[in-house]
Amino acid sequence: MREYQRQFLQVCLDNQILKFRKDGFVLKSGRISPYFFNAGLFNNGKLVLQLSNAYAKAIQDPGNSLSFDVLFGPAYKGIPLAVMTCQALASLGTDVEYSFNRKEAKDHGEGGNIVGASLKGKKVVIIDDVITSGKAIREAIGIIEKEGGKLTGIVIAVDRQEQTLDSPLSAIESLKREVGINVVAIITLQDIIEFTRTTLSTDMAEALEAYRAKYGVQV
């Protein structure tokens, strides 16, 4: 792991954004997971700063190979992520534009469905918190293509590296195969396991390993 990933995980642990429980958490899928990540708890200025810096450093990480002009935040959750990450990138010396979509097209003034930078003829990276089914991301890809942009990547906070209910692939792996672009995560399940083994307990790390063995994708 990179240092920014370790710092991000420690912030998540200290603020109960990342939780562990031996008897598990019931997910929307019905699976019982020994860990739970709640991005909604990045809910004050200090935590937002930590989150935006982690996104920015993941984007700048040479190993992630992201090249883009515009950071696109799908409405609604992606909007603040795009704005704050652009600000964090600027503080690190990288100045890019941001853009987001309206849920309903504006029918007055200049009209249209896009707020912020134009996407036409530009390389675009989507930013979001997680990818669950991939439906919202596919909708965002459609918007970007309609506006004349070229998708070059997706950046998210957490990759659970977990099979979907109807496929041995994760939603992220399915997207990679479908659209042929890079998906970057600040942290993955593998990072969480490594962090847990060195920071918390071997028992909890083993519970995470068992969960991955049952539901995880090949990495």
N, C-alpha and C positions, 0 to 999 in steps of 0.2 A: 504493500500500500504506500501511496504518497503521504507526505506529512499533512497535507490539507484534508485528506480522507480521514486520517486518524483524528484530527482536530474536529472535523465535522461529526464523526461518530461520538466523540466524547461530549460535545455540545448536546447531541440528541439524547444521550444517556442521562446527562446531568439534568435535563429539563423534561424527562419522561416522554420525549417525542418518540424515542425507541424504547419499547418495553419488552421484558422477557417474563414468562410465567411457565412454571413446570406443567400445570394442567392445561395450558394453552389458551389461545383466543379463537373464537369462532369467526371465520372469515365469511364474506358474502357468498363465496363458493361452497360453504359448508365444511370446508377443511378446518382442522384444528391445528393452528400454527403456534409454535413456541415463542414467536416474536410478533410484534405489531409496530408498524411505523405510522405515525399520525402527523402528516405534514401541516395540518391545520393548527398545530400548536406552535408554529413559528408565528407568534401573534403579538410580538412587541418589537420596538425599534432595534434593540440589541440583537435579538434572534434573527430578525430580517436581515440585518447586516451580516451575520454569520452565514446565513443561507445564501445570500447573493454573492458573497466572496467565494463560497464553495462552488457555486455554479460557474463563476468567472474563472476560477483556477482549473476546473475540469475542462472548460472550453479552451483555455490556453495550454493545457497539458499537451506537449508535443506528441505523446503517444496516441492522442485521440484524433488527430488529423482533421480538424474542423476548419473549413474555409467558407466564409460567408460575408455578406454585406448587411443583411437585415436579420434581426432576431424577432421571430414571430410568436406571439403569445395567443393561443386560442382562447376565446371567451368561454368561461369567465376566469377560471383559475390561472390561466396562462398570462393574463394581462399584467398583474403586478409582478409576476416573475420576470417578464420581458423587460419592464421598465427598470426594476431594481438591479437586474443583472447587467443591463447596458451601463448603468451608473457605476457599478462595481468594475466592469471592464475598463471604463474610462479612467478610473482611479489607478488602474494597473497599466495604463498607457495604450489601451486598445479602444479606439473610438468607432463604434458601429451604430447603425440605426435600429430602431424598433418599430414594430407595427402590430396591430391586433385587429380582429374582426368584431363587428357588431353582430348581435344575435338577429337583429332585424335591420334591413337596409334603411338608411336615412332617405326620406323622400322630399327633403327641402334643403336649402343652401346648396352646397356642392354635391350633396347626395352621396350615394355609394355605401359600400359595406366595410370599407377599410379605414382605420384611424391610424395616423402616424405616417411613416415612410411608404412611398410607393413600392410595390414589389416588382413592377415590370422590368424585365431584363436583369434582375438581380439574383444573387445566390442567397438562399434563405435557409436558416436553421430554426426549427420549431423548439420551443422550450415548454416543458410541462412538469408536473410533479411525479406522476407515475403513468405507466401504460398498463391498463387492466385488460380490456378486450381489444383495444386498438381502434375502436369505432370513432372516437373523438379525433384521434390523430389522422385517420383516413379522411374525415370531413375537412380537417385543416389542410391536408395535402390538396384536396379538391379546390379549396379556396385559393391557395397559392398558385396552382396551375391556371385557374381561371383568370387570375390577376396578372399572369405573364411572368411569374417568378419561377426559379428553378430550385427545388429542394435539394440541399446538400447534406443535411444531417438532422438529427433529433437529439436533444439533451434533456435528461430527466434526473430526478433526485435519487431514486432507488430502482434497481433491477432485482426483482425477487428471484429471477432465474428459475421460474416455476412453470410447469406444463399447464396449458389450459385444460378445461374439463373435457374437451373433445379432440385433443391433439397432443402428441408427444412433444410438440414445440411450444415455446412460450409465445405470448402475444408479440413480444419484441422480435423473436426469431422469425415469426411469420411475416412481420412487417419488413424485416431485412430482406427476406427472400422475395417478397412481393414488389417492393419499390427499389431495392438494391442500393440502400444508403446506410451510412453509419449511424448507430444509436449509441450515445454516450451516457453513462450513468455516473453520478458522483460516487455512489457506492453500490455494491452488489451483495447478494447473499454470501458469496465467498468472502468478501471483505468483512461482513458482519460476523461470520464464523471465526475468522482469524482474530478479529478484535475481541470477541467474547472469550476465546481460548486464552488470550494473553492478559485480558483486563478483568474478566469476571470469574468464571469457573469452567473447569473441564467438563463437568456434568452438563452445564447448559450448552456448551459447544457440541457435546455429543448428541444432545436432543435436537439441535439444529442440523447436525449431520444426518441424523435419522430421518428428519423431515425432508431434507434434500434427497436422500436415497429413495424416498417414497414418491415424491412429487417433482423433484428437480429435473432440469434439462441437462444434457451433456454439455460441459464447458471445457 
